[in-house]
C-alpha cells in the first residue's frame, strides 16, 4: 500500500489542472 504516493500524485494532477485552467500557456510549457 502506498497512499502517500497516490495522494501526492493526485495533488500534482489537481495542481496541473488548476494551472491549465488559470493559465493554459504556462501549464502547456510546464507540461511538455
mmCIF file of the N, C-alpha and C atoms, coordinates in Angstrom:
data_MODEL
# 
_entry.id   MODEL 
# 
loop_
_atom_site.group_PDB 
_atom_site.id 
_atom_site.type_symbol 
_atom_site.label_atom_id 
_atom_site.label_alt_id 
_atom_site.label_comp_id 
_atom_site.label_asym_id 
_atom_site.label_entity_id 
_atom_site.label_seq_id 
_atom_site.pdbx_PDB_ins_code 
_atom_site.Cartn_x 
_atom_site.Cartn_y 
_atom_site.Cartn_z 
_atom_site.occupancy 
_atom_site.B_iso_or_equiv 
_atom_site.pdbx_formal_charge 
_atom_site.auth_seq_id 
_atom_site.auth_comp_id 
_atom_site.auth_asym_id 
_atom_site.auth_atom_id 
_atom_site.pdbx_PDB_model_num 
ATOM 1  N N  . UNK A 1 1  ? 0.837  -1.213 0.000   1.00 0.00 ? 1  UNK A N  1 
ATOM 2  C CA . UNK A 1 1  ? 0.000  0.000  0.000   1.00 0.00 ? 1  UNK A CA 1 
ATOM 3  C C  . UNK A 1 1  ? 0.864  1.252  0.000   1.00 0.00 ? 1  UNK A C  1 
ATOM 4  N N  . UNK A 1 2  ? 0.514  2.213  -0.860  1.00 0.00 ? 2  UNK A N  1 
ATOM 5  C CA . UNK A 1 2  ? 1.295  3.452  -0.953  1.00 0.00 ? 2  UNK A CA 1 
ATOM 6  C C  . UNK A 1 2  ? 0.366  4.649  -1.108  1.00 0.00 ? 2  UNK A C  1 
ATOM 7  N N  . UNK A 1 3  ? -0.365 4.982  -0.047  1.00 0.00 ? 3  UNK A N  1 
ATOM 8  C CA . UNK A 1 3  ? -1.327 6.096  -0.097  1.00 0.00 ? 3  UNK A CA 1 
ATOM 9  C C  . UNK A 1 3  ? -0.633 7.437  -0.266  1.00 0.00 ? 3  UNK A C  1 
ATOM 10 N N  . UNK A 1 4  ? 0.558  7.560  0.307   1.00 0.00 ? 4  UNK A N  1 
ATOM 11 C CA . UNK A 1 4  ? 1.280  8.835  0.220   1.00 0.00 ? 4  UNK A CA 1 
ATOM 12 C C  . UNK A 1 4  ? 1.589  9.158  -1.241  1.00 0.00 ? 4  UNK A C  1 
ATOM 13 N N  . UNK A 1 5  ? 2.071  8.164  -1.975  1.00 0.00 ? 5  UNK A N  1 
ATOM 14 C CA . UNK A 1 5  ? 2.434  8.372  -3.376  1.00 0.00 ? 5  UNK A CA 1 
ATOM 15 C C  . UNK A 1 5  ? 1.192  8.725  -4.187  1.00 0.00 ? 5  UNK A C  1 
ATOM 16 N N  . UNK A 1 6  ? 0.123  7.956  -3.972  1.00 0.00 ? 6  UNK A N  1 
ATOM 17 C CA . UNK A 1 6  ? -1.113 8.199  -4.724  1.00 0.00 ? 6  UNK A CA 1 
ATOM 18 C C  . UNK A 1 6  ? -1.653 9.585  -4.401  1.00 0.00 ? 6  UNK A C  1 
ATOM 19 N N  . UNK A 1 7  ? -1.661 9.934  -3.127  1.00 0.00 ? 7  UNK A N  1 
ATOM 20 C CA . UNK A 1 7  ? -2.186 11.233 -2.714  1.00 0.00 ? 7  UNK A CA 1 
ATOM 21 C C  . UNK A 1 7  ? -1.343 12.350 -3.322  1.00 0.00 ? 7  UNK A C  1 
ATOM 22 N N  . UNK A 1 8  ? -0.030 12.167 -3.308  1.00 0.00 ? 8  UNK A N  1 
ATOM 23 C CA . UNK A 1 8  ? 0.865  13.184 -3.865  1.00 0.00 ? 8  UNK A CA 1 
ATOM 24 C C  . UNK A 1 8  ? 0.624  13.321 -5.360  1.00 0.00 ? 8  UNK A C  1 
ATOM 25 N N  . UNK A 1 9  ? 0.454  12.193 -6.024  1.00 0.00 ? 9  UNK A N  1 
ATOM 26 C CA . UNK A 1 9  ? 0.217  12.212 -7.470  1.00 0.00 ? 9  UNK A CA 1 
ATOM 27 C C  . UNK A 1 9  ? -1.095 12.933 -7.756  1.00 0.00 ? 9  UNK A C  1 
ATOM 28 N N  . UNK A 1 10 ? -2.105 12.647 -6.945  1.00 0.00 ? 10 UNK A N  1 
ATOM 29 C CA . UNK A 1 10 ? -3.408 13.287 -7.136  1.00 0.00 ? 10 UNK A CA 1 
ATOM 30 C C  . UNK A 1 10 ? -3.266 14.788 -6.948  1.00 0.00 ? 10 UNK A C  1 
ATOM 31 N N  . UNK A 1 11 ? -2.534 15.176 -5.906  1.00 0.00 ? 11 UNK A N  1 
ATOM 32 C CA . UNK A 1 11 ? -2.337 16.613 -5.647  1.00 0.00 ? 11 UNK A CA 1 
ATOM 33 C C  . UNK A 1 11 ? -1.633 17.263 -6.833  1.00 0.00 ? 11 UNK A C  1 
ATOM 34 N N  . UNK A 1 12 ? -0.640 16.585 -7.374  1.00 0.00 ? 12 UNK A N  1 
ATOM 35 C CA . UNK A 1 12 ? 0.095  17.128 -8.520  1.00 0.00 ? 12 UNK A CA 1 
ATOM 36 C C  . UNK A 1 12 ? -0.831 17.302 -9.706  1.00 0.00 ? 12 UNK A C  1 
ATOM 37 N N  . UNK A 1 13 ? -1.653 16.281 -9.965  1.00 0.00 ? 13 UNK A N  1 
ATOM 38 C CA . UNK A 1 13 ? -2.580 16.355 -11.101 1.00 0.00 ? 13 UNK A CA 1 
ATOM 39 C C  . UNK A 1 13 ? -3.554 17.506 -10.906 1.00 0.00 ? 13 UNK A C  1 
ATOM 40 N N  . UNK A 1 14 ? -4.054 17.656 -9.681  1.00 0.00 ? 14 UNK A N  1 
ATOM 41 C CA . UNK A 1 14 ? -5.001 18.732 -9.390  1.00 0.00 ? 14 UNK A CA 1 
ATOM 42 C C  . UNK A 1 14 ? -4.323 20.073 -9.621  1.00 0.00 ? 14 UNK A C  1 
ATOM 43 N N  . UNK A 1 15 ? -3.085 20.205 -9.149  1.00 0.00 ? 15 UNK A N  1 
ATOM 44 C CA . UNK A 1 15 ? -2.352 21.459 -9.316  1.00 0.00 ? 15 UNK A CA 1 
ATOM 45 C C  . UNK A 1 15 ? -2.159 21.757 -10.796 1.00 0.00 ? 15 UNK A C  1 
ATOM 46 N N  . UNK A 1 16 ? -1.805 20.731 -11.572 1.00 0.00 ? 16 UNK A N  1 
ATOM 47 C CA . UNK A 1 16 ? -1.605 20.921 -13.011 1.00 0.00 ? 16 UNK A CA 1 
ATOM 48 C C  . UNK A 1 16 ? -2.912 21.328 -13.668 1.00 0.00 ? 16 UNK A C  1 
ATOM 49 N N  . UNK A 1 17 ? -4.021 20.724 -13.220 1.00 0.00 ? 17 UNK A N  1 
ATOM 50 C CA . UNK A 1 17 ? -5.318 21.034 -13.803 1.00 0.00 ? 17 UNK A CA 1 
ATOM 51 C C  . UNK A 1 17 ? -5.669 22.498 -13.537 1.00 0.00 ? 17 UNK A C  1 
ATOM 52 N N  . UNK A 1 18 ? -5.474 22.928 -12.305 1.00 0.00 ? 18 UNK A N  1 
ATOM 53 C CA . UNK A 1 18 ? -5.760 24.315 -11.939 1.00 0.00 ? 18 UNK A CA 1 
ATOM 54 C C  . UNK A 1 18 ? -4.877 25.245 -12.756 1.00 0.00 ? 18 UNK A C  1 
ATOM 55 N N  . UNK A 1 19 ? -3.615 24.845 -12.913 1.00 0.00 ? 19 UNK A N  1 
ATOM 56 C CA . UNK A 1 19 ? -2.668 25.662 -13.676 1.00 0.00 ? 19 UNK A CA 1 
ATOM 57 C C  . UNK A 1 19 ? -3.161 25.820 -15.098 1.00 0.00 ? 19 UNK A C  1 
ATOM 58 N N  . UNK A 1 20 ? -3.599 24.709 -15.685 1.00 0.00 ? 20 UNK A N  1 
ATOM 59 C CA . UNK A 1 20 ? -4.060 24.741 -17.076 1.00 0.00 ? 20 UNK A CA 1 
ATOM 60 C C  . UNK A 1 20 ? -5.311 25.598 -17.184 1.00 0.00 ? 20 UNK A C  1 
ATOM 61 N N  . UNK A 1 21 ? -6.152 25.550 -16.157 1.00 0.00 ? 21 UNK A N  1 
ATOM 62 C CA . UNK A 1 21 ? -7.397 26.321 -16.203 1.00 0.00 ? 21 UNK A CA 1 
ATOM 63 C C  . UNK A 1 21 ? -7.099 27.808 -16.031 1.00 0.00 ? 21 UNK A C  1 
ATOM 64 N N  . UNK A 1 22 ? -6.142 28.126 -15.156 1.00 0.00 ? 22 UNK A N  1 
ATOM 65 C CA . UNK A 1 22 ? -5.867 29.536 -14.849 1.00 0.00 ? 22 UNK A CA 1 
ATOM 66 C C  . UNK A 1 22 ? -4.969 30.163 -15.908 1.00 0.00 ? 22 UNK A C  1 
ATOM 67 N N  . UNK A 1 23 ? -3.947 29.437 -16.342 1.00 0.00 ? 23 UNK A N  1 
ATOM 68 C CA . UNK A 1 23 ? -3.065 29.956 -17.396 1.00 0.00 ? 23 UNK A CA 1 
ATOM 69 C C  . UNK A 1 23 ? -2.588 28.807 -18.259 1.00 0.00 ? 23 UNK A C  1 
ATOM 70 N N  . UNK A 1 24 ? -3.276 28.637 -19.369 1.00 0.00 ? 24 UNK A N  1 
ATOM 71 C CA . UNK A 1 24 ? -3.016 27.492 -20.262 1.00 0.00 ? 24 UNK A CA 1 
ATOM 72 C C  . UNK A 1 24 ? -1.575 27.519 -20.768 1.00 0.00 ? 24 UNK A C  1 
ATOM 73 N N  . UNK A 1 25 ? -1.120 28.644 -21.263 1.00 0.00 ? 25 UNK A N  1 
ATOM 74 C CA . UNK A 1 25 ? 0.228  28.710 -21.858 1.00 0.00 ? 25 UNK A CA 1 
ATOM 75 C C  . UNK A 1 25 ? 1.281  28.220 -20.874 1.00 0.00 ? 25 UNK A C  1 
ATOM 76 N N  . UNK A 1 26 ? 1.204  28.709 -19.637 1.00 0.00 ? 26 UNK A N  1 
ATOM 77 C CA . UNK A 1 26 ? 2.213  28.312 -18.652 1.00 0.00 ? 26 UNK A CA 1 
ATOM 78 C C  . UNK A 1 26 ? 2.135  26.814 -18.398 1.00 0.00 ? 26 UNK A C  1 
ATOM 79 N N  . UNK A 1 27 ? 0.917  26.319 -18.265 1.00 0.00 ? 27 UNK A N  1 
ATOM 80 C CA . UNK A 1 27 ? 0.751  24.889 -17.977 1.00 0.00 ? 27 UNK A CA 1 
ATOM 81 C C  . UNK A 1 27 ? 1.285  24.052 -19.139 1.00 0.00 ? 27 UNK A C  1 
ATOM 82 N N  . UNK A 1 28 ? 0.944  24.438 -20.363 1.00 0.00 ? 28 UNK A N  1 
ATOM 83 C CA . UNK A 1 28 ? 1.421  23.694 -21.534 1.00 0.00 ? 28 UNK A CA 1 
ATOM 84 C C  . UNK A 1 28 ? 2.946  23.690 -21.583 1.00 0.00 ? 28 UNK A C  1 
ATOM 85 N N  . UNK A 1 29 ? 3.555  24.831 -21.318 1.00 0.00 ? 29 UNK A N  1 
ATOM 86 C CA . UNK A 1 29 ? 5.012  24.925 -21.344 1.00 0.00 ? 29 UNK A CA 1 
ATOM 87 C C  . UNK A 1 29 ? 5.601  24.051 -20.235 1.00 0.00 ? 29 UNK A C  1 
ATOM 88 N N  . UNK A 1 30 ? 4.932  24.049 -19.079 1.00 0.00 ? 30 UNK A N  1 
ATOM 89 C CA . UNK A 1 30 ? 5.427  23.276 -17.940 1.00 0.00 ? 30 UNK A CA 1 
ATOM 90 C C  . UNK A 1 30 ? 5.158  21.788 -18.164 1.00 0.00 ? 30 UNK A C  1 
ATOM 91 N N  . UNK A 1 31 ? 4.016  21.483 -18.785 1.00 0.00 ? 31 UNK A N  1 
ATOM 92 C CA . UNK A 1 31 ? 3.651  20.085 -19.003 1.00 0.00 ? 31 UNK A CA 1 
ATOM 93 C C  . UNK A 1 31 ? 4.588  19.389 -19.975 1.00 0.00 ? 31 UNK A C  1 
ATOM 94 N N  . UNK A 1 32 ? 4.953  20.080 -21.064 1.00 0.00 ? 32 UNK A N  1 
ATOM 95 C CA . UNK A 1 32 ? 5.813  19.456 -22.068 1.00 0.00 ? 32 UNK A CA 1 
ATOM 96 C C  . UNK A 1 32 ? 7.263  19.544 -21.621 1.00 0.00 ? 32 UNK A C  1 
# 
